[in-house]
Amino acid sequence: QTSYTDKGEKPERGKFLRFHHVKFWVGNAKQAAGFYCDKMGFEPLAYKGLETGSREVVSHVIKQDKILFVFESALNPGNEEMGEHLIQHGDAVKDIAFQVEDCDFLVKKAKERGAVIVKEPWVEQDKDGKVKYAVVQTYGDTTHTLVEYMGPYKGLFLPGYEKPLFKDQLLAKLPPGCLSFIDHINARSPRSCLLFHRFWSIDDKQIHTQYSSLRSIVVTNYEETIKMPINEPAHGKKKSQIQEYVDYNGGPGVQHIALNTSNIIQAIVNLRARGMEFLSAPDTYYDSLREKLKTAKIKVKEDLKTLQVRLSRQQSGPRYMIENQQMNQHGFGAGNFKSLFEAIEKDQDARGNLTALTSDGDLKAFY
């Protein structure tokens, strides 16, 4: 694995501040938002629909600490854009929004670097303030919306949104999700268009199993507050889980969203209590971790045997991410990458999709 310290020249103007929200286009926005609230500890934050004057699209916004998800569905038959997106991708991420400074300048630079501008900058406002937006085309059908606050914005979310119509009384009785913020979003990122630079990378010599392998590059903004991994399937004996995703998604898109927690053990316990499912992790992960900790500069306070039992009860769940902290302070560790790859391959095999490659073995799709 390789880390990069050269950020390039600091942009003369404009700034990417953070992930603002992630927008999903789904068949039933209320139902999808309810799942994330019930299972993952989110709370309803804002709403836009017929009752607020939105006649074409309904939006349910949910929040957990700094994480904002928006679920949208068409209200009327014949919405070709949303309908075609559902046919091609199913329920999926449509847009990754960034909060920025100087939206106009960033759009200008993106144009100069060859970006496709879906919608030029425009302003929306309500009684709580003004917000400027622009939309940039990225990979596949996914877009990035740039969000710039034009002075303080006092609303719940963005102009046009109001309080949720209903409150689920069950949510207050469930344990907290313990999720804090979006750590990274794994997708194909237009780093050259958005002034992002290479942050971290790893190749197929380091991340491989007996079946498949991958190459990964993580790109980030100048302030390194937004991280976007780009993964590419590499040659192997069988189809990579990355290629499986591209096939079933109908092309490039957002493969996963990583959510940061300050207490992964409590988060797993609480999410399990809410009915959340987890991937199985191989016991060999803990064997490998014990060996690495013998020479590591850090110590694990918890007993590894206890951790293995607690995190493996019923379903194994995520590995205890101590190796990420050891290998890279920013949260990318080659060992965890490989363990995750193996866990996903196990599920892939159960689905009957860990199949042999065709003779050409040409796997070039990115996400």
C-alpha contacts under 8 A as a table, 3 or more apart, distances in Angstrom:
res1	aa1	res2	aa2	distance
1	Q	200	W	7.23
1	Q	201	S	5.68
1	Q	202	I	4.40
1	Q	203	D	7.23
1	Q	206	Q	7.44
1	Q	334	A	6.74
2	T	200	W	5.53
2	T	201	S	5.24
2	T	202	I	6.29
3	S	199	F	5.94
3	S	200	W	4.46
3	S	201	S	6.67
4	Y	7	K	7.78
4	Y	198	R	6.60
4	Y	199	F	5.13
4	Y	200	W	6.01
5	T	199	F	7.34
7	K	10	K	7.57
7	K	197	H	5.93
7	K	198	R	7.60
7	K	222	Y	6.34
8	G	197	H	7.35
10	K	222	Y	6.86
11	P	14	G	6.85
11	P	15	K	7.72
11	P	195	L	7.74
11	P	222	Y	7.97
13	R	102	D	7.16
13	R	105	F	6.96
14	G	100	V	7.17
14	G	101	E	5.12
14	G	102	D	4.73
14	G	103	C	6.93
14	G	105	F	6.16
14	G	106	L	5.96
15	K	100	V	5.48
15	K	101	E	4.98
15	K	102	D	6.97
15	K	106	L	7.86
15	K	222	Y	7.97
16	F	98	F	6.71
16	F	99	Q	6.26
16	F	100	V	4.51
16	F	101	E	6.57
16	F	221	N	6.45
16	F	222	Y	7.82
16	F	223	E	7.62
16	F	226	I	7.84
17	L	98	F	7.10
17	L	99	Q	5.48
17	L	100	V	5.34
17	L	101	E	7.39
17	L	223	E	7.60
17	L	225	T	6.63
17	L	226	I	7.64
18	R	98	F	5.76
18	R	99	Q	5.55
18	R	100	V	7.48
18	R	225	T	5.72
18	R	226	I	5.68
19	F	22	V	7.95
19	F	96	I	7.50
19	F	97	A	6.12
19	F	98	F	4.63
19	F	99	Q	6.23
19	F	182	I	7.19
19	F	226	I	6.41
20	H	68	L	7.02
20	H	96	I	7.86
20	H	97	A	5.25
20	H	98	F	4.80
20	H	99	Q	5.15
20	H	147	V	7.50
21	H	67	I	7.05
21	H	68	L	4.79
21	H	69	F	5.61
21	H	70	V	7.07
21	H	96	I	6.37
21	H	97	A	5.23
21	H	98	F	7.12
22	V	68	L	6.56
22	V	69	F	5.01
22	V	70	V	6.13
22	V	93	V	7.05
22	V	94	K	7.95
22	V	95	D	5.97
22	V	96	I	4.75
22	V	97	A	6.05
23	K	69	F	5.97
23	K	70	V	4.59
23	K	71	F	5.96
23	K	72	E	7.37
23	K	93	V	5.81
23	K	94	K	5.74
23	K	95	D	5.05
23	K	96	I	6.40
23	K	97	A	7.76
24	F	69	F	7.56
24	F	70	V	6.06
24	F	71	F	4.88
24	F	72	E	6.20
24	F	91	D	7.02
24	F	92	A	5.46
24	F	93	V	4.23
24	F	94	K	5.33
24	F	95	D	7.02
25	W	29	A	7.77
25	W	71	F	6.09
25	W	72	E	5.07
25	W	73	S	6.05
25	W	82	M	7.10
25	W	85	H	7.82
25	W	86	L	7.43
25	W	91	D	5.88
25	W	92	A	5.77
25	W	93	V	6.28
25	W	94	K	5.89
26	V	29	A	5.85
26	V	32	A	7.38
26	V	71	F	6.65
26	V	72	E	6.09
26	V	73	S	5.60
26	V	86	L	6.99
26	V	90	G	7.14
26	V	91	D	4.36
26	V	92	A	6.58
27	G	73	S	5.84
27	G	74	A	7.90
27	G	86	L	7.32
27	G	91	D	6.57
28	N	31	Q	5.47
28	N	32	A	6.17
28	N	72	E	7.73
28	N	73	S	5.98
29	A	32	A	5.17
29	A	33	A	6.06
29	A	58	V	7.25
29	A	59	S	6.71
29	A	60	H	6.40
29	A	71	F	5.00
29	A	72	E	5.18
29	A	73	S	5.39
30	K	33	A	5.28
30	K	34	G	6.10
30	K	60	H	6.37
30	K	71	F	7.55
31	Q	34	G	5.02
31	Q	35	F	6.39
32	A	35	F	5.21
32	A	36	Y	6.72
32	A	71	F	7.03
33	A	36	Y	5.36
33	A	37	C	6.31
33	A	44	P	7.93
33	A	60	H	6.56
33	A	61	V	7.56
33	A	62	I	6.86
33	A	70	V	7.94
33	A	71	F	6.33
34	G	37	C	5.05
34	G	38	D	6.00
35	F	38	D	5.18
35	F	39	K	5.82
35	F	40	M	7.75
36	Y	39	K	5.36
36	Y	40	M	5.13
36	Y	41	G	6.84
36	Y	42	F	6.08
37	C	40	M	5.65
37	C	41	G	5.05
37	C	42	F	4.19
37	C	43	E	5.62
37	C	44	P	7.39
37	C	62	I	7.52
37	C	171	L	7.35
38	D	41	G	6.15
38	D	42	F	7.36
38	D	171	L	6.57
38	D	274	R	6.82
39	K	271	L	6.60
39	K	274	R	5.15
39	K	275	G	5.94
39	K	276	M	5.57
40	M	177	G	5.48
40	M	271	L	6.07
40	M	274	R	7.22
40	M	276	M	7.12
41	G	64	Q	6.93
41	G	171	L	7.69
41	G	174	L	7.95
41	G	175	P	7.61
41	G	176	P	5.58
41	G	177	G	4.28
41	G	178	C	7.69
41	G	271	L	7.71
42	F	62	I	6.00
42	F	63	K	5.31
42	F	64	Q	4.84
42	F	177	G	7.31
43	E	62	I	5.35
43	E	63	K	5.35
43	E	64	Q	6.40
43	E	171	L	7.74
44	P	60	H	7.42
44	P	61	V	6.13
44	P	62	I	4.38
44	P	63	K	6.42
44	P	164	P	6.51
44	P	167	K	7.66
45	L	60	H	7.88
45	L	61	V	5.44
45	L	62	I	4.97
45	L	63	K	6.01
45	L	156	L	6.93
45	L	157	F	7.64
45	L	163	K	6.69
45	L	164	P	6.43
46	A	60	H	6.27
46	A	61	V	4.98
46	A	62	I	6.96
46	A	156	L	6.40
46	A	157	F	6.56
46	A	161	Y	5.86
46	A	162	E	5.40
46	A	163	K	4.83
46	A	164	P	5.09
47	Y	58	V	7.75
47	Y	59	S	5.71
47	Y	60	H	4.92
47	Y	61	V	6.09
47	Y	161	Y	5.33
47	Y	162	E	5.30
47	Y	163	K	5.88
47	Y	164	P	5.04
47	Y	165	L	7.39
48	K	51	E	7.45
48	K	52	T	5.74
48	K	53	G	7.74
48	K	54	S	6.32
48	K	57	V	7.95
48	K	58	V	5.64
48	K	59	S	5.03
48	K	60	H	6.75
48	K	160	G	6.75
48	K	161	Y	5.05
48	K	162	E	6.45
49	G	52	T	5.39
49	G	53	G	6.33
49	G	54	S	4.68
49	G	55	R	6.64
49	G	56	E	7.97
49	G	57	V	6.43
49	G	58	V	4.37
49	G	59	S	6.36
50	L	53	G	5.16
50	L	54	S	5.05
50	L	55	R	5.36
50	L	58	V	7.27
51	E	54	S	7.35
52	T	160	G	7.47
52	T	161	Y	7.46
52	T	162	E	7.20
54	S	57	V	6.25
54	S	58	V	6.94
55	R	58	V	7.93
55	R	75	L	7.02
56	E	74	A	6.07
56	E	75	L	5.24
56	E	76	N	6.28
57	V	72	E	6.61
57	V	73	S	5.76
57	V	74	A	4.66
57	V	75	L	5.25
57	V	76	N	7.98
58	V	72	E	5.57
58	V	73	S	5.56
58	V	74	A	6.45
58	V	75	L	6.36
59	S	70	V	6.54
59	S	71	F	5.56
59	S	72	E	4.50
59	S	73	S	6.88
60	H	70	V	5.74
60	H	71	F	5.26
60	H	72	E	6.61
60	H	164	P	7.84
61	V	68	L	7.01
61	V	69	F	5.82
61	V	70	V	4.46
61	V	71	F	6.46
62	I	68	L	5.92
62	I	69	F	5.46
62	I	70	V	6.48
63	K	66	K	7.08
63	K	67	I	5.54
63	K	68	L	4.73
63	K	69	F	6.52
64	Q	67	I	5.17
64	Q	68	L	6.85
64	Q	179	L	6.72
64	Q	180	S	6.79
64	Q	181	F	7.95
65	D	179	L	7.05
65	D	180	S	5.21
65	D	181	F	6.74
66	K	180	S	5.91
66	K	181	F	4.99
66	K	182	I	7.70
67	I	180	S	6.68
67	I	181	F	5.01
67	I	182	I	6.13
73	S	82	M	7.60
74	A	77	P	7.58
74	A	79	N	6.50
74	A	82	M	6.77
76	N	79	N	6.58
78	G	83	G	7.56
79	N	82	M	5.83
79	N	83	G	5.84
80	E	83	G	4.94
80	E	84	E	5.78
81	E	84	E	5.43
81	E	85	H	6.29
82	M	85	H	5.06
82	M	86	L	6.29
83	G	86	L	5.21
83	G	87	I	6.27
84	E	87	I	5.01
84	E	88	Q	6.11
85	H	88	Q	5.21
85	H	89	H	5.84
85	H	90	G	7.06
85	H	141	D	7.87
86	L	89	H	5.27
86	L	90	G	4.29
86	L	91	D	6.15
86	L	92	A	7.79
87	I	90	G	5.88
88	Q	249	N	7.27
88	Q	250	G	5.69
89	H	92	A	6.26
89	H	248	Y	7.79
89	H	249	N	5.01
89	H	250	G	5.67
90	G	249	N	7.54
92	A	254	V	7.83
93	V	96	I	7.63
93	V	142	T	7.19
93	V	253	G	7.43
93	V	254	V	6.32
94	K	141	D	7.04
94	K	142	T	5.05
94	K	143	T	6.41
95	D	142	T	5.62
95	D	143	T	4.74
95	D	144	H	5.40
95	D	145	T	6.71
96	I	142	T	7.80
96	I	143	T	6.48
96	I	144	H	4.93
96	I	145	T	6.44
97	A	144	H	5.30
97	A	145	T	4.46
97	A	146	L	5.81
97	A	147	V	6.87
98	F	144	H	7.18
98	F	145	T	6.31
98	F	146	L	5.16
98	F	147	V	5.99
99	Q	146	L	6.02
99	Q	147	V	4.68
99	Q	148	E	5.92
100	V	103	C	6.34
100	V	146	L	6.23
100	V	147	V	5.78
100	V	148	E	5.26
101	E	148	E	5.84
101	E	149	Y	7.96
102	D	105	F	5.56
102	D	106	L	6.54
102	D	148	E	7.04
103	C	106	L	5.20
103	C	107	V	6.20
103	C	121	P	7.28
103	C	132	K	7.33
103	C	133	Y	7.21
103	C	134	A	7.17
103	C	146	L	6.60
103	C	147	V	7.33
103	C	148	E	6.21
104	D	107	V	5.27
104	D	108	K	6.24
104	D	121	P	6.60
105	F	108	K	5.00
105	F	109	K	6.25
106	L	109	K	5.16
106	L	110	A	6.06
106	L	194	L	7.36
107	V	110	A	4.97
107	V	111	K	6.17
107	V	117	I	7.65
107	V	120	E	7.85
107	V	121	P	7.86
107	V	134	A	7.44
108	K	111	K	5.22
108	K	112	E	6.39
109	K	112	E	5.03
109	K	113	R	6.31
109	K	193	C	7.32
109	K	194	L	7.65
110	A	113	R	5.13
110	A	114	G	6.40
110	A	115	A	5.20
110	A	193	C	4.75
110	A	194	L	5.84
111	K	114	G	5.13
111	K	115	A	5.03
111	K	116	V	6.90
111	K	117	I	7.20
111	K	193	C	7.57
112	E	115	A	7.43
113	R	192	S	6.82
113	R	193	C	5.11
114	G	193	C	6.60
115	A	136	V	6.99
115	A	137	Q	7.01
115	A	138	T	7.85
115	A	193	C	5.73
116	V	136	V	6.00
116	V	137	Q	5.33
116	V	138	T	7.73
117	I	120	E	6.43
117	I	134	A	7.89
117	I	135	V	6.15
117	I	136	V	4.61
117	I	137	Q	6.06
118	V	134	A	7.86
118	V	135	V	5.29
118	V	136	V	5.33
118	V	137	Q	5.88
119	K	134	A	5.66
119	K	135	V	5.00
119	K	136	V	7.04
120	E	134	A	5.38
120	E	135	V	6.85
121	P	132	K	6.59
121	P	133	Y	5.32
121	P	134	A	4.35
121	P	135	V	7.66
122	W	132	K	5.59
122	W	133	Y	5.49
122	W	134	A	6.56
123	V	130	K	6.81
123	V	131	V	5.68
123	V	132	K	4.32
123	V	133	Y	6.30
124	E	130	K	5.83
124	E	131	V	5.52
124	E	132	K	6.43
124	E	159	P	6.33
125	Q	128	D	7.43
125	Q	129	G	5.58
125	Q	130	K	4.28
125	Q	131	V	6.25
125	Q	159	P	5.41
125	Q	160	G	7.75
126	D	129	G	5.69
126	D	130	K	6.79
126	D	159	P	5.41
126	D	160	G	6.73
128	D	153	Y	5.74
128	D	154	K	4.92
128	D	155	G	5.15
128	D	159	P	7.40
129	G	150	M	7.54
129	G	151	G	7.29
129	G	152	P	6.77
129	G	153	Y	4.88
129	G	154	K	6.60
129	G	155	G	7.49
129	G	159	P	7.47
130	K	149	Y	6.50
130	K	150	M	5.42
130	K	151	G	7.13
130	K	153	Y	6.73
130	K	159	P	7.35
131	V	147	V	6.91
131	V	148	E	5.70
131	V	149	Y	4.69
131	V	150	M	5.47
131	V	153	Y	7.69
131	V	158	L	7.42
131	V	159	P	7.31
132	K	147	V	5.98
132	K	148	E	5.03
132	K	149	Y	6.40
132	K	150	M	6.81
133	Y	145	T	6.65
133	Y	146	L	5.40
133	Y	147	V	4.91
133	Y	148	E	6.36
134	A	145	T	5.64
134	A	146	L	5.20
134	A	147	V	7.13
135	V	143	T	6.67
135	V	144	H	5.68
135	V	145	T	4.39
135	V	146	L	6.25
136	V	143	T	5.67
136	V	144	H	5.21
136	V	145	T	6.38
136	V	146	L	7.94
137	Q	141	D	7.56
137	Q	142	T	6.69
137	Q	143	T	4.67
137	Q	144	H	6.52
138	T	141	D	7.35
138	T	142	T	5.80
138	T	143	T	5.22
138	T	144	H	6.82
138	T	188	R	7.77
138	T	189	S	6.85
138	T	190	P	6.15
139	Y	142	T	5.59
139	Y	143	T	7.33
139	Y	188	R	5.88
139	Y	189	S	6.98
139	Y	190	P	7.60
139	Y	252	P	6.21
139	Y	253	G	6.56
139	Y	367	Y	7.33
140	G	251	G	6.47
140	G	252	P	5.16
140	G	253	G	6.25
141	D	252	P	7.80
141	D	253	G	7.25
142	T	253	G	6.21
142	T	254	V	7.92
149	Y	152	P	6.65
149	Y	153	Y	6.58
150	M	153	Y	7.65
155	G	158	L	6.31
155	G	159	P	7.13
156	L	161	Y	7.30
156	L	162	E	7.12
156	L	163	K	7.47
157	F	161	Y	6.59
158	L	161	Y	6.04
164	P	167	K	7.28
168	D	171	L	5.96
169	Q	172	A	6.24
169	Q	173	K	7.69
170	L	173	K	5.52
170	L	174	L	6.99
171	L	174	L	5.48
172	A	175	P	8.00
174	L	274	R	6.85
175	P	270	N	5.64
175	P	271	L	7.80
175	P	273	A	7.52
175	P	274	R	7.38
176	P	267	A	7.92
176	P	270	N	6.55
176	P	271	L	7.96
177	G	267	A	5.87
177	G	270	N	6.20
177	G	271	L	5.99
178	C	261	T	6.08
178	C	262	S	7.54
178	C	263	N	7.11
178	C	264	I	7.99
178	C	266	Q	7.33
178	C	267	A	5.13
178	C	270	N	7.88
179	L	259	L	6.40
179	L	260	N	5.93
179	L	261	T	4.76
179	L	262	S	7.69
179	L	267	A	7.18
180	S	259	L	6.97
180	S	260	N	5.52
180	S	261	T	5.42
180	S	262	S	7.48
181	F	259	L	5.78
181	F	260	N	5.37
181	F	261	T	7.52
182	I	185	I	7.51
182	I	257	I	7.19
182	I	258	A	6.03
182	I	259	L	4.68
182	I	260	N	6.02
183	D	226	I	7.81
183	D	227	K	7.18
183	D	257	I	7.85
183	D	258	A	5.38
183	D	259	L	5.34
183	D	260	N	5.32
184	H	226	I	6.83
184	H	227	K	4.95
184	H	228	M	5.69
184	H	229	P	7.32
184	H	257	I	6.29
184	H	258	A	5.28
184	H	259	L	7.35
185	I	227	K	6.85
185	I	228	M	5.29
185	I	229	P	6.72
185	I	254	V	7.08
185	I	255	Q	7.94
185	I	256	H	6.14
185	I	257	I	4.58
185	I	258	A	6.06
186	N	228	M	5.69
186	N	229	P	4.88
186	N	230	I	6.30
186	N	231	N	7.55
186	N	254	V	5.97
186	N	255	Q	5.76
186	N	256	H	5.37
186	N	257	I	6.28
186	N	258	A	7.83
186	N	367	Y	7.30
187	A	228	M	6.46
187	A	229	P	6.14
187	A	230	I	5.53
187	A	231	N	7.38
187	A	252	P	7.77
187	A	253	G	6.02
187	A	254	V	4.73
187	A	255	Q	6.14
187	A	256	H	7.62
187	A	366	F	7.84
187	A	367	Y	4.49
188	R	228	M	7.62
188	R	229	P	7.26
188	R	230	I	5.06
188	R	231	N	7.52
188	R	252	P	7.33
188	R	253	G	7.11
188	R	254	V	7.66
188	R	366	F	6.12
188	R	367	Y	4.25
189	S	219	V	7.63
189	S	228	M	6.45
189	S	229	P	7.64
189	S	230	I	6.66
190	P	193	C	5.45
190	P	194	L	6.29
190	P	196	F	7.93
191	R	194	L	5.22
191	R	195	L	5.84
191	R	196	F	4.46
191	R	197	H	6.43
191	R	219	V	6.71
191	R	220	T	7.80
192	S	195	L	5.61
192	S	196	F	6.34
192	S	197	H	7.77
193	C	196	F	7.70
195	L	221	N	6.77
195	L	222	Y	7.68
196	F	219	V	6.09
196	F	220	T	5.14
196	F	221	N	4.53
196	F	222	Y	6.52
197	H	219	V	5.37
197	H	220	T	5.57
197	H	221	N	6.39
197	H	222	Y	7.09
198	R	201	S	7.82
198	R	217	I	7.03
198	R	218	V	6.10
198	R	219	V	4.49
198	R	220	T	6.53
199	F	217	I	7.53
199	F	218	V	5.44
199	F	219	V	5.18
199	F	220	T	6.18
200	W	217	I	5.83
200	W	218	V	5.02
200	W	219	V	7.12
201	S	215	R	7.68
201	S	216	S	5.45
201	S	217	I	4.24
201	S	218	V	6.02
202	I	206	Q	6.79
202	I	207	I	7.38
202	I	215	R	5.82
202	I	216	S	5.30
202	I	217	I	6.59
202	I	334	A	7.58
203	D	206	Q	5.82
203	D	207	I	6.46
203	D	214	L	6.53
203	D	215	R	4.30
203	D	216	S	6.33
204	D	207	I	4.98
204	D	208	H	5.88
204	D	213	S	5.33
204	D	214	L	4.94
204	D	215	R	5.16
204	D	234	A	6.40
205	K	208	H	6.65
205	K	213	S	8.00
206	Q	334	A	7.24
207	I	213	S	5.69
207	I	214	L	5.95
207	I	215	R	7.34
207	I	334	A	6.98
207	I	337	F	7.04
207	I	338	K	5.49
208	H	211	Y	7.56
208	H	212	S	5.72
208	H	213	S	3.99
208	H	214	L	6.60
208	H	338	K	6.74
209	T	212	S	5.48
209	T	213	S	6.26
209	T	338	K	7.62
209	T	341	F	7.92
209	T	342	E	6.99
210	Q	236	G	7.77
210	Q	237	K	7.43
211	Y	236	G	5.57
211	Y	237	K	4.98
211	Y	238	K	5.26
211	Y	239	K	7.66
211	Y	240	S	7.68
212	S	233	P	7.94
212	S	234	A	7.07
212	S	235	H	6.60
212	S	236	G	4.17
212	S	237	K	6.12
212	S	238	K	5.96
212	S	239	K	6.69
212	S	240	S	5.29
213	S	233	P	6.34
213	S	234	A	5.21
213	S	235	H	6.55
213	S	236	G	6.10
213	S	240	S	6.78
214	L	231	N	6.74
214	L	232	E	5.70
214	L	233	P	4.64
214	L	234	A	4.81
214	L	235	H	7.99
214	L	240	S	7.88
215	R	231	N	5.77
215	R	232	E	5.23
215	R	233	P	6.47
215	R	234	A	6.43
216	S	229	P	6.67
216	S	230	I	5.60
216	S	231	N	4.39
216	S	232	E	6.29
217	I	229	P	5.58
217	I	230	I	5.16
217	I	231	N	6.52
218	V	227	K	6.57
218	V	228	M	5.56
218	V	229	P	3.96
218	V	230	I	6.00
219	V	227	K	5.84
219	V	228	M	5.30
219	V	229	P	6.10
219	V	230	I	7.65
220	T	223	E	7.87
220	T	224	E	5.32
220	T	225	T	7.19
220	T	226	I	5.44
220	T	227	K	4.63
220	T	228	M	6.23
221	N	224	E	5.00
221	N	225	T	6.65
221	N	226	I	5.93
221	N	227	K	7.34
223	E	226	I	7.97
224	E	227	K	6.88
230	I	366	F	7.04
230	I	367	Y	6.23
231	N	242	I	7.65
231	N	366	F	6.26
231	N	367	Y	6.32
232	E	242	I	7.18
232	E	364	K	6.90
232	E	365	A	6.71
232	E	366	F	5.22
232	E	367	Y	7.31
233	P	240	S	6.08
233	P	242	I	5.83
233	P	243	Q	6.39
233	P	363	L	6.09
233	P	364	K	6.90
233	P	365	A	7.43
233	P	366	F	7.64
234	A	240	S	7.70
234	A	363	L	6.81
235	H	361	G	6.66
235	H	362	D	7.85
235	H	363	L	7.29
236	G	239	K	7.14
236	G	240	S	7.43
236	G	357	L	7.83
237	K	356	A	6.20
237	K	357	L	6.48
238	K	354	L	6.12
238	K	355	T	5.28
238	K	356	A	4.10
238	K	357	L	5.00
239	K	243	Q	6.50
239	K	244	E	6.96
239	K	353	N	7.52
239	K	354	L	5.75
239	K	355	T	5.54
239	K	356	A	5.95
239	K	357	L	5.49
240	S	243	Q	5.23
240	S	244	E	6.35
240	S	354	L	7.39
241	Q	244	E	4.79
241	Q	245	Y	6.22
241	Q	341	F	7.91
241	Q	344	I	7.08
241	Q	345	E	6.52
241	Q	348	Q	6.88
241	Q	354	L	7.73
242	I	245	Y	5.15
242	I	246	V	6.45
243	Q	246	V	5.04
243	Q	247	D	6.11
243	Q	363	L	7.01
243	Q	365	A	7.10
244	E	247	D	5.17
244	E	248	Y	6.24
244	E	353	N	7.22
245	Y	248	Y	5.31
245	Y	249	N	5.84
245	Y	255	Q	7.01
246	V	249	N	5.16
246	V	250	G	6.05
246	V	251	G	4.93
246	V	252	P	5.73
246	V	253	G	7.70
246	V	365	A	7.08
246	V	366	F	7.90
246	V	367	Y	7.37
247	D	250	G	5.44
247	D	251	G	6.35
248	Y	251	G	7.75
249	N	252	P	7.13
249	N	253	G	7.32
251	G	365	A	7.82
252	P	365	A	7.13
252	P	366	F	6.21
252	P	367	Y	4.69
253	G	367	Y	5.41
254	V	257	I	7.52
254	V	367	Y	6.56
255	Q	367	Y	6.91
261	T	264	I	5.77
261	T	267	A	7.22
263	N	266	Q	5.59
263	N	267	A	6.12
264	I	267	A	4.92
264	I	268	I	6.13
264	I	320	Y	7.23
265	I	268	I	5.27
265	I	269	V	6.31
265	I	311	L	7.41
265	I	320	Y	7.58
266	Q	269	V	5.03
266	Q	270	N	6.02
267	A	270	N	5.20
267	A	271	L	5.92
268	I	271	L	5.14
268	I	272	R	5.92
268	I	311	L	7.60
268	I	317	G	7.31
269	V	272	R	5.29
269	V	273	A	6.30
270	N	273	A	5.02
270	N	274	R	6.41
271	L	274	R	4.97
271	L	275	G	6.45
271	L	276	M	5.35
272	R	275	G	4.98
272	R	276	M	4.89
272	R	277	E	6.78
273	A	276	M	7.35
277	E	315	Q	7.51
277	E	317	G	7.85
278	F	315	Q	6.24
278	F	316	S	6.75
278	F	317	G	4.60
278	F	318	P	7.01
279	L	315	Q	6.89
279	L	316	S	6.41
279	L	317	G	5.33
279	L	318	P	6.93
279	L	343	A	6.63
279	L	344	I	7.24
279	L	347	D	7.61
280	S	312	S	7.73
280	S	315	Q	5.71
280	S	316	S	4.38
280	S	317	G	5.66
280	S	318	P	7.66
280	S	343	A	5.94
280	S	346	K	7.98
281	A	285	Y	7.35
281	A	312	S	7.77
281	A	316	S	5.34
281	A	317	G	6.42
281	A	318	P	6.77
281	A	319	R	6.77
281	A	339	S	7.30
281	A	340	L	7.43
281	A	342	E	7.81
281	A	343	A	5.18
282	P	285	Y	5.75
282	P	339	S	7.57
282	P	342	E	7.65
282	P	343	A	6.62
283	D	286	Y	5.67
283	D	287	D	6.84
283	D	308	Q	8.00
284	T	287	D	4.91
284	T	288	S	6.11
285	Y	288	S	5.19
285	Y	289	L	6.12
285	Y	319	R	7.76
285	Y	339	S	6.46
286	Y	289	L	4.84
286	Y	290	R	6.12
286	Y	304	L	7.62
286	Y	308	Q	7.12
287	D	290	R	5.29
287	D	291	E	6.58
288	S	291	E	5.26
288	S	292	K	6.35
289	L	292	K	5.13
289	L	293	L	6.08
289	L	323	E	7.55
290	R	293	L	5.24
290	R	294	K	6.61
290	R	304	L	7.87
291	E	294	K	5.48
291	E	295	T	7.68
292	K	295	T	5.90
292	K	296	A	6.20
293	L	296	A	4.71
293	L	297	K	7.86
293	L	298	I	7.46
293	L	299	K	7.17
296	A	299	K	7.43
296	A	326	Q	7.66
298	I	326	Q	7.18
300	V	303	D	7.43
300	V	304	L	7.87
300	V	322	I	7.65
302	E	306	T	7.40
302	E	307	L	6.88
303	D	306	T	5.28
303	D	307	L	6.24
304	L	307	L	4.87
304	L	308	Q	6.01
305	K	308	Q	5.07
305	K	309	V	6.28
306	T	309	V	5.19
306	T	310	R	6.06
307	L	310	R	5.12
307	L	311	L	5.84
307	L	320	Y	7.71
308	Q	311	L	5.32
308	Q	312	S	5.75
309	V	312	S	5.10
309	V	313	R	5.97
310	R	313	R	5.54
311	L	315	Q	7.73
311	L	316	S	5.48
311	L	317	G	5.81
311	L	318	P	7.34
311	L	319	R	7.45
311	L	320	Y	7.94
312	S	315	Q	5.52
312	S	316	S	3.60
312	S	317	G	6.33
313	R	316	S	6.09
318	P	321	M	7.98
319	R	336	N	7.68
320	Y	323	E	7.93
321	M	324	N	5.48
321	M	325	Q	6.97
321	M	336	N	7.30
322	I	325	Q	5.25
322	I	326	Q	6.30
323	E	326	Q	4.86
323	E	327	M	5.93
323	E	333	G	6.37
323	E	335	G	6.87
323	E	336	N	6.68
324	N	327	M	5.26
324	N	328	N	5.82
324	N	329	Q	7.19
324	N	330	H	7.99
324	N	331	G	5.12
324	N	332	F	5.56
324	N	333	G	4.48
324	N	334	A	7.90
324	N	335	G	7.84
324	N	336	N	6.75
325	Q	328	N	5.62
325	Q	329	Q	5.30
325	Q	330	H	7.57
325	Q	331	G	6.14
325	Q	333	G	7.70
326	Q	329	Q	7.01
326	Q	333	G	7.85
327	M	331	G	7.99
327	M	332	F	7.25
327	M	333	G	5.28
327	M	334	A	7.63
328	N	331	G	5.67
328	N	332	F	5.76
328	N	333	G	6.07
329	Q	332	F	7.70
332	F	336	N	7.98
332	F	337	F	7.85
333	G	336	N	5.55
333	G	337	F	6.30
334	A	337	F	4.97
334	A	338	K	6.33
335	G	338	K	5.29
335	G	339	S	6.31
336	N	339	S	4.99
336	N	340	L	5.98
337	F	340	L	5.24
337	F	341	F	6.16
338	K	341	F	4.93
338	K	342	E	6.25
339	S	342	E	5.12
339	S	343	A	6.23
340	L	343	A	5.05
340	L	344	I	6.15
341	F	344	I	5.22
341	F	345	E	6.14
342	E	345	E	5.03
342	E	346	K	6.32
343	A	346	K	5.22
343	A	347	D	6.74
344	I	347	D	5.21
344	I	348	Q	6.02
345	E	348	Q	4.67
345	E	349	D	6.02
345	E	354	L	7.05
346	K	349	D	5.23
346	K	350	A	6.49
347	D	350	A	5.03
347	D	351	R	6.40
348	Q	351	R	5.14
348	Q	352	G	6.51
348	Q	353	N	5.49
348	Q	354	L	5.65
349	D	352	G	5.03
349	D	353	N	5.69
349	D	354	L	4.83
350	A	353	N	7.62
351	R	354	L	7.86
352	G	355	T	7.17
357	L	360	D	7.75
357	L	361	G	5.57
358	T	361	G	5.46
